[in-house]
Amino acid sequence: MTATTASRRPAANAARGSALSVAIGAAFVLSACSGQDARMGSQSSEKAYTAADERYPGVNTIGRDRSVWQQLLTDHAKITRILRHSEKDGVGTVETITESDDPEVAARIKDHAMAMQARMKVGATVRVWDPVFKELFERYDKVTLQVTPTNNGVRIIETSTDAETIALMRSHAIGVSAFVREGHAIGGDETPRLNPGGPLPPDEVAIGGIPHRFLLGQPTAGQIALLRSQGVVKFVNFRKPAELPDFDEAAAVAETGAAYCNLPYSGASELTDDLLRAARAEYASAVAEGVILASHCRTGNRVGPGLAAYLAIDRGVDVERAIRAANAVGMTDPNYEAITRDYIRRIAGSKTE
């Protein structure tokens, strides 16, 4: 799939980069009205659909569902979202887990998911001015949607066998992850659209309040090009070149015009102070330059330590919250966590860096 829109708001990279200063778990509060009147005619369209909602038994009014959605945009920095894409035997699947440690936000996530499931069952469209949302809901009869509550949110699985509908599903899912990262700042933007037939988008994690893309696997050349078209300016790879001898990631990135950084390590013995310092520097320079990074290793395990160290040392985030962010992007090795905690303790305590 290729993106027909380069990014949601390319000129705002610097403003988005400043979101890294937000502590994980702290509310990133912006005007609850931003995006509602983003374009001419939106109010009249929404009024029409408020009346139309009365035709659908069991479906909330658009005003009620919009209110919950606007509050989620306000609380986006408290949300973490895992997004996975797959396709097999002509069946396209999008799986997401959207959660929050805040009980009130978690309850709103569940409320919103159930409301959208009810709307999808009958085609009760939302965001009628946004073509991706409007057309996806109009194709409700081509989508199977399962919503399963978790302790802190919901797990959603969407499937379809129709190529155009699959592209819309993937576009919608990527768009919602962008809302988690950026909240009201992009609430009034149209969702970038993918075309059928392109590369499968990468699996990734969105951390509320942080604009970067945290990948859960090795991106292909096609996925690198797709991420570049969506606003990624630099790729940070924590894998050793020998792990993938048949793929030159640096060359694939260069073809897109993006920057590339390789910080290779494998195993706890190679997770050194120098490597953690270099990872922190990548995030710090991204803020200074106002750019979006895409970070990855093979699974996300090696991405977490540098992120946690940066958040705790350079941004003053509570250590436990910083570690939870690292866990969310894929850090599962307890040795990595122990080394990262020790590094944070020593460096934050010494005040020498």
C-alpha positions, 0 to 999 in steps of 0.5 A: 500500500502506498500513501497518497498523503505524505503526512498529516502535517509535515510543517508541524514536525517541530511542534510535534517533536516537543511532545517528547517533553510530556511525561508518560501517563500525564495528561496532554491537555489541549482544547477539546474543541480543536478539530471539530470545526476544522473545515467549512460545513463540518457543523452542518454535516454533523447536525444532519448525522445527529438526526440520522442516528435516530434511525439506528436502534442501539446506536448513540447520538453522534454528539454523545460519541463525539464527546467521549472521543474528544475526551480521549484526544485530550487524554491521549498521553495516557494511552498506549496502542499496539497495532499489527497487520496481517494478510493470508489467503485473501483475508486482511486483518488489523489487530489492535490493543489500546489501553491505559493505566488510568481507570477512567481513560481505560473505561472511556476506551472501552466505551468508545470501542463498543460504540464504534462496534455498534455503529459499524454493524449498521453503517452509522458513519462518523467524521463524515468530512473525513473520506477514510472514516466515511467510506469505511463505515459505508462498507460496514457489510464488508467488515467483521469487527470483534471487540474484546475488553481487557483489564485496561482497555480493548483488543479489536480484530477487524477482517475483510476480504475486499481489497479496497475495504482492507486498505481503508481498515489499515488507513483507519487503524494507522490514523487512530494510532496517530491520534494516540501519539498527537491528540487534538493537534491532528484531530481536524486533519483528514486521515492519510489514505493507503491504496490497495496492493502496496506493502503491508504496513509495519507492526508498531506501538504508539505511545501517547504524547511521543511522536515517534514510530516504534516498530515491532519488527524489521521493516522491509524496503517497501515499509521504509518508503511507506513510513517516509511518506508518512513523515518519518525523517530518520530510522534508528536500527539497533540490529547488527548488520550480520543479522540480516546479510541480504538486506542493506537497510542503510541503502533502502533508507537512503533511497527515500531521502531519510537519515539512518543511524545504526546503534547495534548490540545483541545481548546484555553484555553489549548494552553499554553506557556508550550505547545508551548515551548514543540512543539518548542523543538520537531522541534529544537531537530529534527534539532539537530538529523537530523530526520524527524517528522510526526505531526498531530491532528484530522485535522491539526488545532492544529499542526499550532501554534507550527510550527509558533512559532518555525519558528518565534522564533527559525529560525527568519522567518517573523511572517506573513510567519510563520503564513501562514505556520501554516495556510497551515498545517491546523490551522483555529481557529482564537483564536489559531492564536491570541494566537500564535501571542501573544506568538511570540511577547512576547517571541521574544521580551523578548529574555529570551528563 
